[in-house]
Every structure is written in C-alpha cells, then in structure tokens.
C-alpha cells in the first residue's frame, strides 16, 4: 500500500481541509463525522454506496434524537406528575 494513500488519499486532497482535520478541529462526533466523510468523497471514491452509508448514519442520528426526545418527554411528564402531588 502506498503511504501517500494513507496520509493523503486522493479522494480527500481535492479540498482545502481534509474531513478528518475538520472533524478533529471542530470536535465533531463519530456519526456526524461519518456523514461528512461519506458525502465529501462519494463522487471520487465510493459512489452511490457512500451516499447510502451517509444516509445510514443520518438514520442513526435521527433514531438517537427521537429516543432522546422521548426520554425528555417522559422525564417531564414524571416531573409534572410529582409536582401535582406536592
């Protein structure tokens, strides 16, 4: 394997900043970082498969956000009920 392909893959060197640099400097979480990575490289590396990968990570983010909202709503409902008893 060519060491240059590891350090500076051609499908990322088209940009002023590589996705990994952007993610590290901005402390982007894993799932969001993978969306960025796959969307940036799809035309130059993985094609439609990379877009499907990005979509899968977006679906993970959506599912996680829905679950968090449900927990928050349940917590609020419980707090409201406890406050009624006081």
LINUR-V516479 format. One record per pair of residues at least 4 apart in sequence whose C-alpha atoms are under 7 Angstrom apart, sorted by the first residue. I is the first residue (numbers start at 0). GAP is how many residues later the second one is. D is the distance in whole Angstrom. If there is no record, write none. Layout:
# LINUR-V516479
((I & GAP & D) (I & GAP & D))
This chain:
# LINUR-V516479
((2 & 4 & 6) (3 & 4 & 5) (3 & 5 & 7) (4 & 4 & 4) (4 & 5 & 7) (7 & 5 & 6) (8 & 4 & 6) (10 & 30 & 6) (10 & 33 & 5) (10 & 34 & 6) (11 & 6 & 6) (11 & 29 & 7) (12 & 5 & 7) (16 & 4 & 6) (16 & 5 & 7) (17 & 4 & 6) (18 & 4 & 6) (18 & 17 & 7) (18 & 18 & 6) (19 & 4 & 6) (20 & 4 & 6) (21 & 4 & 6) (22 & 4 & 6) (22 & 5 & 5) (22 & 10 & 6) (23 & 4 & 7) (27 & 4 & 6) (27 & 5 & 6) (28 & 4 & 6) (29 & 4 & 6) (30 & 4 & 7) (30 & 26 & 6) (31 & 4 & 6) (32 & 4 & 6) (33 & 4 & 6) (33 & 20 & 7) (33 & 23 & 7) (34 & 4 & 6) (34 & 19 & 5) (34 & 22 & 6) (34 & 23 & 7) (35 & 4 & 6) (36 & 4 & 6) (37 & 4 & 6) (37 & 12 & 5) (37 & 13 & 6) (37 & 15 & 7) (37 & 16 & 6) (38 & 11 & 7) (38 & 12 & 6) (38 & 15 & 6) (40 & 4 & 6) (41 & 4 & 5) (41 & 5 & 5) (41 & 6 & 7) (41 & 8 & 5) (41 & 9 & 6) (42 & 4 & 5) (45 & 4 & 5) (46 & 4 & 7) (47 & 4 & 6) (48 & 4 & 6) (49 & 4 & 6) (50 & 4 & 6) (51 & 4 & 6) (52 & 4 & 6) (53 & 4 & 6) (54 & 4 & 6) (55 & 4 & 6) (56 & 4 & 6) (57 & 4 & 6) (58 & 4 & 6) (59 & 4 & 6) (60 & 4 & 6) (61 & 4 & 6) (62 & 4 & 6) (63 & 4 & 6) (64 & 4 & 6) (65 & 4 & 6) (66 & 4 & 6) (67 & 4 & 6) (68 & 4 & 6) (69 & 4 & 6) (70 & 4 & 6) (71 & 4 & 6) (72 & 4 & 6) (73 & 4 & 6) (74 & 4 & 6) (75 & 4 & 6) (76 & 4 & 6) (77 & 4 & 6) (78 & 4 & 6) (79 & 4 & 6) (80 & 4 & 7) (81 & 4 & 7))
